Amino acid sequence: MEKKSAKLIYKLIFWFVLIVGVLLLFIHWKYSLCAVGVLLWNDAFYEKGCQELVVDEWETGYPTQGLRRMFQSWIWLVIILAILLFFIV
């Protein structure tokens, strides 16, 4: 996978979660708050993954590694969301 397609996939995931978060606002504000948490979680792990293999200041990062790190973190994200939604709702 090349850098452009990895960035496109990340942007599509971002916009999908954002739109779902706005739509969930009409159902219940707690679900929308969880969507904001998902956005922040994805952004943090994507950026961390992009910068993981960078060794000098001229490199901009590796979006494919960012996606990989983000997808691997979803296991914990699902567990945390399940616990939060079970106790919040």
Summary of the structure (lengths in Angstrom):
residues: 89
radius of gyration: 14.8
end to end distance: 39.7
largest distance: 47.0
contacts: 235
relative contact order: 0.15
helix: 80%
strand: 0%
